[in-house]
Amino acid sequence: MTTSPLANPTATRELLEEFGLATKHRLGQNFLIDNHVIERICELSELAGDERVLEVGPGVGTLTLALLQEAACVTSIEADPELAVVFASLNGAGVDADSSRVEYGSMIYAKKPGDGSAREQAASCQRVIGGLANIVEEYATKRYRSNVMNWGMVPFQLKGVPPFEVGDYVYVPGIREAIGGDLSSIPAWVVHAGEAHEISLYVADMTDEERAIVRAGCLINYNRTRREKE
């Protein structure tokens, strides 16, 4: 069964509130909040896994997350100009940022997360509201970091004072390729007040299986794919 972590009223509402967004009825926006509908859409699409899918009006990416599990590539066309300034800032700084090839989500920054709260829920709750990554100085426990990866989020680390604030955008190009390669220095860009500047992130050593889990989106997807190949 193909599902999306955003397909429920609470997750959608929290994501909209987090980014200061609201439903725009003039654009015909209606957000998917039912995984049964998503499952049916994917079933009727009859995707074999090697197709390029064009999605018109992705909204917050609820269906996009599900389609990415079924197709080779998903291109989304969004009429909302909310993010136009962000990509204009990136392009103006010489960054080749293509909005149709970007997955949108939230990120948590903390100095040392996991100390006293290494339970799986500490990571799963982030994923439910669209979490894609953690950026930290260090992880308090291996268990918390492992849970972050098991839920398909990237366990970034950053040296020094974070060069971003709440409400800023962090753009990491080619993250799927980066996860499969050298993790010691991963270029990223922060967009703040209409200006983009480069920063450097890194990820501590990951096993081949951990890399595959993150690239699959979560441990559930990884195990399902592995079973299908057996």
Residue, then its C-alpha position, 0 to 999 in steps of 0.5 A: m500500500t502506497t501512502s504519504p506521511l502528509a495525508n491527514p488533516t493534522a499533518t497538513r495543517e501543521l505544515l501550512e502553519e509552519f511555513g505561514l501558508a494558507t489554502k488559496h481557493r482562487l487557485g483551486q487548492n484542496f489538499l489531500i488528507d486521505n491515504h485511501v484516496i492516494e492509494r487509489i490514485c496510485e493503483l489507477s496510475e498503474l505505474a511500473g517504476d520506470e515512468r516520468v510522472l507529471e504532477v500538476g498542482p502538487g500543493v504541499g507535496t502530499l501526493t508527490l511523496a507517494l508518487l516518488q515511491e512508485a515512479a522513476c521521476v516526478t515533475s511537479i508544476e505549481a501555480d502558487p508563486e510563493l516560492a518564486v522568490v526563493f528560486a529567483s534568489l538561488n538562480g541570481a546567486g549562480v545556483d542552477a536550482d530547478s523548482s520542478r526537481v526539488e522535494y519540499g519539507s521541513m528541517i529541525y536544527a538542534k545542538k545535540p538532539g536525542d539526549g533523553s528522547a531517543r525513542e522512535q517517536a522523536a523522529s517519526c513525529q518529524r516525518v509526519i509533518g514533512g520533515l526531510a532532515n536534521i541539522v545538528e552540531e552532534y547527535a547525543t545518541k546513535r539510536y536517535r540518529s539511526n531513527v532519523m535515518n530509518w524515517g528517511m531523513v538526512p542526518f546532517q551536521l554543521k560546524g559552528v553557528p548556524p547561518f540561518e533563522v526560523g523561516d529561512y530556506v535551506y537548499v541542498p542540490g543533488i542530495r540523492e547523489a550526495i548520499g551515495g557519495d562523499l559525505s564529508s562536505i555537502p554544499a548547500w545554500v541558505v536563502h534569507a531575506g531574498e539573498a542566497h549564500e553557500i554553506s557546507l554540511y556534512v554527514a557522519d559515516m553511513t553504512d551502505e544499508e543506511r544510505a539505501i534506507v534514506r534514498a528509499g524514503c524510509l525503512i518501510n519502503y526499503n524493506r518492501t522493495r527488498r522483499e519484492k526483489e527476493 
